[in-house]
Amino acid sequence: GINTIPEAFVSCYQKYWKVFGKDKVDFCVFDVPSWGQQTFSYCSKGNVHPIKSLNKENFGRICEKMELKYYSYKIHKALYTIPNYIKQKVRALKESVSQFFGAVAKHLPHFNM
């Protein structure tokens, strides 16, 4: 996960940005008790956003119809809320890269922080 290999995370997202553009790549972080922390990438070439494009009421009806016991709109939204320690790691990595490579730092993850 990102907490152990931030450079690999950044490298992965740089590749996604080349294909989809920076505004079309999002990720979420979640814990799996048997595996530890995981990340999930959401990329789109259209005008679809993993949170903004969802209709809360429809999402709720689908969860109800599928009789989901855990997953909900609030859980989905929370998954795309980036934890502060990850934001801090990315900021630190960005600063470190910009000191050495200048313009390259522009291509590191951009979060609404």
C-alpha positions as CSV (number, residue, x, y, z in Angstrom):
1,G,0.0,0.0,0.0
2,I,0.9,3.7,-0.1
3,N,2.1,3.7,3.5
4,T,5.0,1.4,2.6
5,I,5.8,2.3,-1.0
6,P,4.8,5.9,-1.8
7,E,7.1,6.1,-4.8
8,A,5.3,3.1,-6.4
9,F,2.0,4.8,-5.8
10,V,3.1,8.0,-7.4
11,S,4.6,6.2,-10.4
12,C,1.3,4.3,-10.9
13,Y,-0.7,7.5,-10.8
14,Q,1.6,9.3,-13.2
15,K,0.8,6.5,-15.7
16,Y,-2.9,6.9,-15.1
17,W,-2.7,10.7,-15.6
18,K,-1.1,10.2,-19.0
19,V,-4.0,8.1,-20.2
20,F,-7.0,9.7,-18.4
21,G,-5.8,13.2,-17.4
22,K,-5.3,14.4,-13.8
23,D,-8.9,15.4,-13.2
24,K,-10.2,11.9,-14.2
25,V,-8.2,9.8,-11.7
26,D,-9.3,9.3,-8.1
27,F,-8.4,6.7,-5.5
28,C,-9.7,5.4,-2.3
29,V,-8.0,3.7,0.7
30,F,-9.5,0.9,2.8
31,D,-8.4,-1.7,5.3
32,V,-8.9,-5.4,4.8
33,P,-8.3,-7.2,8.1
34,S,-6.6,-10.2,6.5
35,W,-4.5,-8.2,4.0
36,G,-3.9,-4.7,5.5
37,Q,-4.4,-1.4,3.8
38,Q,-5.4,-1.4,0.1
39,T,-6.0,1.2,-2.5
40,F,-8.5,1.2,-5.4
41,S,-8.1,3.4,-8.4
42,Y,-11.1,4.9,-10.3
43,C,-10.3,6.3,-13.7
44,S,-12.7,7.7,-16.3
45,K,-12.4,9.2,-19.8
46,G,-16.0,10.6,-19.5
47,N,-17.6,13.0,-17.1
48,V,-18.1,10.5,-14.4
49,H,-16.9,11.1,-10.8
50,P,-17.0,8.4,-8.1
51,I,-18.8,10.7,-5.7
52,K,-20.2,13.7,-7.5
53,S,-21.9,11.6,-10.2
54,L,-23.9,9.4,-7.7
55,N,-27.5,10.0,-6.9
56,K,-27.6,9.4,-3.1
57,E,-31.3,8.2,-3.2
58,N,-30.7,5.8,-6.1
59,F,-27.6,4.5,-4.4
60,G,-29.6,3.8,-1.2
61,R,-32.3,2.0,-3.1
62,I,-29.8,-0.2,-4.9
63,C,-28.1,-1.1,-1.6
64,E,-31.5,-1.8,-0.1
65,K,-32.6,-4.0,-3.1
66,M,-29.3,-5.9,-2.9
67,E,-29.7,-6.3,0.8
68,L,-26.2,-5.0,1.5
69,K,-25.4,-5.2,5.2
70,Y,-22.3,-3.1,5.2
71,Y,-21.9,-1.0,2.0
72,S,-23.8,2.3,1.8
73,Y,-23.5,5.8,0.3
74,K,-21.7,7.1,3.4
75,I,-19.2,4.2,3.3
76,H,-18.6,4.8,-0.4
77,K,-18.1,8.5,0.1
78,A,-15.8,7.8,3.1
79,L,-13.6,5.6,1.0
80,Y,-12.7,8.5,-1.3
81,T,-11.7,10.7,1.7
82,I,-7.9,10.7,1.7
83,P,-6.5,10.1,5.2
84,N,-4.2,13.0,6.5
85,Y,-1.2,10.7,6.9
86,I,-1.3,9.9,3.2
87,K,-1.7,13.5,2.2
88,Q,1.3,14.3,4.3
89,K,3.4,11.6,2.7
90,V,2.4,12.8,-0.8
91,R,3.2,16.4,0.2
92,A,6.6,15.4,1.6
93,L,7.4,13.4,-1.5
94,K,6.3,16.3,-3.7
95,E,8.6,18.7,-1.9
96,S,11.5,16.3,-2.0
97,V,11.1,15.7,-5.7
98,S,10.7,19.4,-6.5
99,Q,14.0,20.2,-4.6
100,F,15.8,17.8,-6.9
101,F,13.8,17.8,-10.2
102,G,11.9,21.1,-10.2
103,A,9.2,20.8,-12.8
104,V,8.8,17.0,-12.3
105,A,6.9,17.7,-9.0
106,K,3.9,19.0,-11.0
107,H,3.2,15.4,-12.0
108,L,2.8,14.1,-8.5
109,P,-0.6,13.4,-7.0
110,H,-2.8,16.5,-6.7
111,F,-5.5,16.3,-4.0
112,N,-8.0,18.8,-2.9
113,M,-6.4,19.2,0.5
